[in-house]
Amino acid sequence: MKDEIKYMKLALKLARKGAGWVNPNPMVGAVIVKDNAIIGQGYHEHFGGPHAEVNAIRACSKSPLGATMYVNLEPCIHEGKTPPCAELIVEKGIRKVVIAMKDPNPKVNGKGIEYLESNNIIVETGLMEEEALLLNETFVKFITTRKPFCLYKSAMTLDGKIASATGDSRWISGEASRKLAHRLRHEYSAIMVGIGTVLKDNPKLDARRTRKISKNPLKIVVDSVARISLDASVLVHNPQLTVLAVTKLADPAKLAEISRTGAQVVVCPEKEEQVDLEYLMLALGMMDIDSVFLEGGGTLAFSAVRDKIVDKVMLFIAPKFIGGKKAPTILEGEGIRRISDAIPFHVSSLKLLKEDIIIEGYLSCSQES
């Protein structure tokens, strides 16, 4: 069992290399072992490319006949952008497949396991299943609901402020925390902010990582009446990656000008004269956006939490105080009126990153479907 855990840990580590490149597909790694030695390993490197099992088989230093494969997700049996992996495993004579978790994709969901077993391959499931589920939590949410997984990230002081009363917010968190935030921008398919953040900071909303190639996310700006300036960075730098979410309250002439920049405009229903965020998430799901990284100010964040579109929260807490009655906090808007109605937050991780504390957890109010 000790060796099996070691091989599955390696498969999970390999799978993690595909973060940001394989969306909306899952991250998958595979390790092939024969005579107590690794003879091949691989991972799903980019969307549309060969799957992990294929890359591991191609990398084998000797024939995989009679070998054992360790893979963090059930091999596929359906024809997609690549041929079925389960068929290749049978063809190559692999004797045993150890799988961390079943694929929740309705096109697979046990069918790959059934196919392997029907071809006399020994199949074991459940090894490090919890770790495998956590690794692909965005994929699991998206493939079962067709709604993007939403992570809300915010940096705040010990007294809960995200900026001073004058609006100054550079920099609340430390350099290591900011690097992690840019890595997350790379890994998630889209980054979402409110128009207040765009008007105040004029951000590019790209992913910048030192000495690493990054994939820039889709940039979603929630702007109910299209207040955005045509000179805004998101409309000047890679406007084809920008989606402006508005309502019918926006001026059609202004929307036409925005469209001419190359940005996409999504007209959403109103909810209290604001963009209906539930509708927006459904629209993004139809665009194959599997994950949304929510940044920005407290007004949009509160609406997102209230409307139950947030699945996970990551808070960067800097060891400093700002104070000030008018200094903004991570959740603003109208707020919750009664303590008994407060939204529970279930902490899953608490760690120190250089000088900052990082708290991760899940909201029990997030929608299951």
N, C-alpha and C positions, 0 to 999 in steps of 0.2 A: 504493500500500500504506500510506503514511503516513496518508492521510486515512481509510482503512478502519480502521486501528488506533484512530485518534481517535474514530471513530463507535462502535466496539465498546467502547472504554473508557467512553464515555458510557452505553452500554446496560448495562454492568456496574455503573456507579455508580448509575444509576436503579434497577436491580434490588435493590441493597443497601438501598434505602429500605423495601423490604417486609420486612426482617428482623424476625422476631418476630410479624408480623401475618398471614403467609400459611401458616404451618405447618399441616398437613404438606405443603403444596404447595411447589414450588420458588420461589426468588426469580428473577424474570424482568424484564428491561427491553428496550425496543424503540425504535429510532430510524429514522425514515423520511427518506430523502434524495432530492431531485430537483433536477436542474440545479446540482449541487454545493452545495446548501444544505439545511439541516435544515428540513423542513416539518411534522414531527410527532414527538412522543416521548411515552412513557408507561411505566408499570410496573405489575406486579400489586400492588395496594395492600392487599388484605385477602382472607382465605380466603372463597371463595364469590363474590367480586366479579369484574368483567371482567378478562380476562387482559391482559398487557402489549401484545400486538399490537392488541387491540381499543381500548385506551385511546390508543395511538399513532395509530391510524387516525382515531379520533374527534377527536383534537387537531390534525389536519392543517389547515394554513392554506390549502392548495390541494388540488386533486384528486391522489390518490396514483397515478393511472394512469401507468404507465411508470416509477415510482420504484423505489428500492432500499431494502429493509428490513434493518437490522442487529439481530440478536436473540441473546441469549446461550444460549438453549436452543431446541431444535427445536420448531416450532409443533405443537400437538396436532391430532389428526384424529378423536379420539373424543368422544362426547357425554358430558359430565360435568355439573358444576353450571352450566357455561356452554357455549354452542355451540362447535363446532370452529373453531380459529383459522385453520387452513390453508384452509378453505373461504372464509372472509372475505377472506383475502389474494388468493385467485384471483378472487373476486367483484369486488374493488376494482381489479383490473388491475395489481397490483404486478408489475414485470418481473423483479426479482432479489431473492433472499433470502440474506443472509450469516449463517451460523449458527456460533456458537462450538463447541457440542457437541450430540451427539445426546441425545435424552431416553432415559434408561435404563428408564423406565416401560415394562413389557411391552406396555401398551396403545398405546404410541407406537413407540419404538425403531426409527426409520427409516421408519415408515409415513407420517409427516408429510412427510418429504423425498420419498418416492416419490410421494405425492399431488401435491405441488407440481410435481415434474418431469414427471409425466404430464399436467399442464396447461400445459406449455411455459414454466414458470418456471425461470429459471437459479438453481441452488442451489450455494452454496459453503460448505464446512464446515471447522472446525478453526482458525479465526482466534481466537487467545487462548484456546485450549481449556483449557490448564492453569489459567489464572485462573478460567475458568468452572467447572471441576471443583472448585476450592478453595472458591469462593463457595457452591456447593450440595453440599458434602461430606455434610452431614447428610441431605439428600434422597436422594442417591445410595445411601448405606448403607441407609436405611429402605426405599426403593422396591424394592431388589433383594433384601433379606433379611427385611423386615418386623420388624427389630429396631432399636431406637433407637440413634442415634449417641451415644456417651458421651464427654463432655469432663470430665476430672478437673482441677480448679483448686485450687491451694493457695498460700498466702502463707507464706514462711519467712524466717528470718534466714540470714546467710552460713554459719552452722554448722548449718543444717538444722532449726532448731527452729520449731514452729508456736505455741508458748506457753512461758511460763517454768515452772519447777518448781512454782510456786504455782497455775498454770492461767491466769495473766493473759495475754491475747492482743490487747488493744486498745491501740494498733493496731500490728501488725507492718509492714504495707505502708502506703504513703503515700496521700494523698487521691485523687490521679489514678488509682492502681491500684484503689482501692475503687470509684470511679466506673465504671471499665471493668468491674469484676465485676458491678455492678448492670445495666449494659447487656447483659451476657451473660445475666443472669437473665431479662431481657426477651426476648432472642432465642431462648432455648431453651424447649422446651415444658414441661419439668419440671426442678425442682431436687431433688436427693436428698441426704439427710444420715442419719447414724446416730442412734440414740436417745441416745448419749452426748452429742452436740452439743446435742440438745434439752434434756436434763436439766441440762446445764452452763450454756448460754447463753440458753435459752428464746427462740430467734429467731422472727421472724414469717415469714421466708423469702419476702419480697415483693421487688418491683423498685422502687427509688426513684431517679429520675433528675431532676436539676435542670432545670426549665423544659421538660420533655418528658413527654408522655403515655406511660405504660408499660403493658404487659400483664403481669399477675402470672402466674408459672408455676404449674403443678401442684406441690404440695408433697408429696414422698415421704419418709416417715420409715421407716427400716428398724429394726424393733423386734421381735425374735423372740418375746419373751414378754409384749409389751404393757406395758412399764414406764411408758409415757407417762402424765403427769398429765392429768386431764380439764380442768385449768386452763391447760394449755400454750397458748401463743400460737397455734400452728398449729390448735388445736381451738376457739379463741375467735374469731380473726380469719379470716374466709372459710373456715370448716371444710369447705365444699363443694369447696374446691380441694385438700383434704388426702387423701392415700392413705397408710394405715398398712399396711406389709408385715410380716406376722407368720407364725408357724408354728403348728402344732396344739398346741404347748406353752403357748400363751397361754390365759388363763382365758376361757371363753366368755361369762361374765357381764360381764367387763370389756370384751370386744369388743362386746357389745350396747350397753353404755353409750357407747362410742366412736361406734358407728354412729348413735346417737340425736343426737349433736352435728351430724350432717350429713356427717361424714367417711366415706370409703369404706375398708373393710377388705379386704385381699387376703391370703388364707391361702396361703402358699407351702410347698412341701416343705422338709424340714430338710436341711442340709448341715453336719455336725459341730455340731448343735444350733443352727445359725444359719440365717438365711433363705438359700435357694438363689437366688443372684443371677441365674444364667442363666435360671431359670424366671421370675423377676420381670421380666426384660427382655422375655421372650416375652409375658408378660401385658400389659406396658405397650404393646408393639407392637400387640397386639390391641385396645387402647384408642385406637389412632391417635396414640400419643405417639411422635413421630419423633426426639426428641432429649432427652438427659438431661444436666444440668449437675451434676456431682458435687462437693459441698463437704463440709466437716465434718472429722472427725478421722482419725487414721492407721489405726485398726483397720478401719473400713469401707473405707478407701482401699486398704489392703493386700489385703483380701478381693476387692475389685473388680478389682484388677490381677491377682491370682493366678487368679481365675476367668475372666479374659480378656474382661471386658465393657467395658473402657476402650479407646477408640480413640485419643484424643488427650489430651495433657497440657499444661497451661499453669501454669508456676511463676512466681510473683512473688517475687523475691529482694530483701529489704531490706538496705541496707548497715549492718548492725548485728550484734552478737554477743550471745547470751544465756548460753550454756553451761549446765552442770548435767546431771548424769547422769540425773536423773528428769524433765527437761524433754521433752515429747512431740515426736516428729518426724513428717514427712509420711507415712511408711509404718511401721506398727508390726506388730501381730499376731505370728504365729509367725516371720515372716521367711523368707528364702531361706537354706538351710544352706550351700551351696557357691557360691563365686564363679563357678564354671563354669556354674552354673544361673541366674545373674543375668539379669534380663529386660532385653534391649537397648532403648535409647531413642534414636530417630533424631531429632536436632534439625533442625527446619525453619526456625526463626526465632529470632534473638537480638537484642533491642533494649532501649533505655533509655527508660523512661517517668518523667520527672522524676528522682527519686532512686532508683527501683527498676529492677532488671533483670528483663526478662520473657523466659523461655525457653519456646518452643512446640515440640512434636514429637509423634511417633507411636510407639506401642508395637508392636513386631513380633509380640507375642503376641496382639493383638486378633483376634477371630474374623472370618474372611472371610464366613461365612454362618451 
